[in-house]
Amino acid sequence: MTAVRPKRIRRNVPSPVFIIVLIAVIALTAWKICSAHTTVSTTGVAVHIQADSLLRVATNPQLSQKILQYEGMMVSFNPDMHQPNWVSWELTADEAQGTTPRYDKFISDDTVPGCAEPYDYLYSGYDRGHMAPAGDMKWSTEAMRHTFYMTNICPQAKALNTGAWKRLEQKCRTWAQADSAIIIICGPILTDPIKEHIGDTRVAVPSRFFKVILAPYLPNPEGIGFIMPNDRVEGGMQAAAVTIDEVERVTGHDFFAALPDSIELQVERQCDFHRWSTLKKSR
C-alpha cells in the first residue's frame, strides 16, 4: 500500500518587488504628512510646526475679540471697535499668481455681532481698507469674496490705502514667489487713543496700522515688521520698516509663539529691509 504524502502548506512570502513598493508607499505617506507642516530650521536641525499655528496670535488681552475662520484667512474681530484686531493668512508662490477676477462688493457678515455696514464709510473721508487684500486671494473665488466682508475692513486714508500700504501688499506677492510662501499678519493699532468714529455703527478710526511678515521656509527663517500712519507715509516702506518686537510692543500682541524660542527671538529682532526689497520672483 502506497503511503499518502501529506500536502505541503505554501506560505505566501512577499517578493522583493512587493517589499520595495510597500516601503515607497510608506515613505510617500510620511512625506505627505510632513508637507502639511511648515518646516523651519536652525543650526541644521529641522523643526516641524503646524502651519496654522503660525497664523495664531496671542491678542492683547485688553482688546475684545471673536476669532473668525474664513476661506484663506483668520480674523480676530473686535466688536467694540467694529473692525479686526488682526488678520492672518499664508501666501504661497502659486497663490500669489492666481487669476480669479476681482469680486469688488463689500458686504456685512450678519453672523458677527458688531460688524460694520458698508454704508458706514460713505462720505466719511476714509476708504474701506482691506487687511487681507483681495489680490492675495486670486486663487479662490470664495476666498476673494470673503476679503470683502466688513470684518476684514478698516477705515484707511486714501493716501495710505492707495500708497505705501498698497505697495507693501504688492511687495508681499513678490516675496511669496521668491521664498515659496510667507505668513502675513496685519491690522490697526487699537492701543492708540481713538479720536474719531465714522458711520451709524461708530467705527473707530485708527491712527496707525501694522504688518508683520515671516518667511518660515528658508534655511534660516526671516521676519520683518512695518508700522504706518493712517496717512501718507513719508519715506515709503523703508521708513516704515521696524522689528517684529517693536510691533509687539506697540500693539500688545504676541506673534509666532509657535516657533521655538531661539528662532522666534531671532526673527523678531530682524529689520533687514534691504534684503527683502531686493528679492525677485523665483519664476
Buried (B, 14 or more C-beta within 10 A) or exposed (E): EEEEEEEEEEEEEEEEEEEEEEEEEEEEEEEEEEEEBBBBBBEEEEBEBEBBEBBBBEBBEEBBBBEBEBEBBBBBBBBEBBBBBBBBBBBBBEBBBBEBEEBEEBBBBEEBEBBBBBEBBEEBEBBBBBBBBBBBBBBBEEBBBBBBBBBBBBBBBEBBBEBBBBEBBEBBBBBBBBBBBBBBBBBBBBBBEEEBBBBEBEBBBBBBBBBBBBBBBBEEBBBBBBBBBBBEBEEBBEBBBBBBBBBBEBBBBBBBEBBEEEBBEBBBEBBEBEEBBEBEEEE
